[in-house]
Amino acid sequence: MIIEFEGEIFRWDARDDSAWFFTAVPPELSEDIREIPRPYRGFGSVRVRARVGGSEWSTSIFPSSQSGSYVLPLKKAVRDAEGLVDGGPVLVRLDVLDG
């Protein structure tokens, strides 16, 4: 399953003074992903191949306890390469590998 969406980048401050950056998969697409039969993985994660601009990487998306949508972590190398900033837009393509 391949999905594309535009999201907003948001920051989550970890307890150890480091920050993580994410974007949320829209609720309707998160529901489609949730319906794919697959074995349970830690934290309810789903393996994906992500693409933002010219950057592509393997990672996992995780269900957010606050929104119920999946969230995609955006690592620093990708943010730097693609000029992504907190609060800015991001166009994402996900190839869902689990399922």
Secondary structure, DSSP 8 states (H G I E B T S, - for coil): -EEEEEEEEEEEE-TTS-EEEEEE--HHHHHHHHTS-----GGG-EEEEEEETTEEEEEEEEE-TTTSSEEEE--HHHHHHHT--TT-EEEEEEEE---
